[in-house]
Amino acid sequence: MASKVTPVDILAGDQCKIQSLTVSDQHATLLICHAAKSDDISPSAGESNEAEETKCTPVLSLLKLTVAPFHKSILGCNPVLTQEDIDNGQPPERNMLHHNQQASMSIRSYLKGFDFELKSESGAEYSYYIAKPNRLQPMSTAAATVQNEQDSSDTDHELHAAQSFSGSFDVELICPASSAQISRAMPTLGHVLIDETPEMYKAVVQPYIQSVVDGGSLSWITNIIELKKEKERLLFNNDQFVINVDTKWRTHPPPMTTPREEWLNNPSVDNLYCLAITKLSGIASLRDLRGEHIPMLQSMIKEGLSAIKSIYGVNRDQIRIFIHYQPQFYHFHVHYTRLENEVGCCCERGHLLSDVIQNLQMDSDYYCKRIISYKLKRGTLLENIIGSYFSSKE
């Protein structure tokens, strides 16, 4: 797309359709189908209907919200995964875009009651906002279109109550969202534990990773490590890696508007979450680490702890440093979290960086030889590929 699409642009489109993927007391992820460009754009003289149709090509985007108190009765009213699906073990993707129109319009009406202020953006599909209430919406459009339904007034009152008590909250927009990003955001039908042998990795997992890398979905990483985007989040930079404030640190003071001196000992440091991203090519994941990478890994510990201490005032004995396998994206990166923040540190996924360094010191090829165990969501592409691999062995 020629220009960055904002939540306001998406919600303004007449054909905007919203489904609830996951909803909890403090978080929600919504799948939105919308036009790539405004439906209000009319074709110029002599322009064909085909050109007009191209302008309105449907796009799937993800909107991730963090808010407390949370109005999940509104934002969760159009679930992509029904109880029937859960009972029958059906994948949620089968319900995509087959949604309840009234519920979709209620969600849209609620979100249009907020202004979206840009906090940061990657220059690719990721952008981050703070949503602030603007005004109380009039009677919901959804309720107005179903005057004969008994519960329309209840829906309207619920919408007004939600908007009345809403405070500001953080928003992550992924536009457009890839099939892999949508799959990760889908509600789960459960998990499986994978014991990945070196043979399995070479036969199926490595080709899968390479297909993701070759698919061009990591351009936002290039923007970050080349300092083209997210410079307001930059904590450290050298010729091997950068360290940034991770966008999972939702309570961090807005990086674009808050002076750095106000970051020191900020009340939000209990939720500290930072990320080191390598500038070196050819390291997609933990499997690619070798003894030659030890100096970089040691530097990530030293420089990361130093930057966190000087910028946030948090001591090294309060910081957990680890690697994910499988990672969320296939460009090598390291996580730094405060001990109070347990996001992402489950034992079947996290590997302490200090342990990784010791393993590589004992054997330079340690991670291309060992079995690595991890859990995967059922129904994801990688889980299906691995399932087919095991079936072929039977």
Buried (B, 14 or more C-beta within 10 A) or exposed (E): EEEBBBBEBBBBBEEBBBBBBBBEEBBBBBBBBBBBBBBEEEBEEEEEEEEBEEBBEEBBBBBBBBBEEBBBBBBBBBBBBEEEBEEEEBBBEEBBEEBBEBBBBBBBBBBBBBBBBBBBBBBBBBBBBBBBBEEEBEBBBBBEEBEEEEEBEEBBEBBBEBBEEBEEBBBBBBBBBBEBBBBBBBBBBEBEEBEBBBEBBEBBBBEBBEEBBEEEBBEBBBBBBEEEBBBBBBBBBEEBBBBBBBBBBBBBBBBBEBEEEEBEEBEBBEBBBBBBBBBBEEBBBBBBBBBEBBEBBEBBBEBBBBBBBEBBEBEEEBBBBBBBBBBEBBBBBBBBBBEEBEEBBEEEBBBEBEEBBEBBEEEBEBBBEBEBEBBBBBBBBBBEBBBEBEEEEE
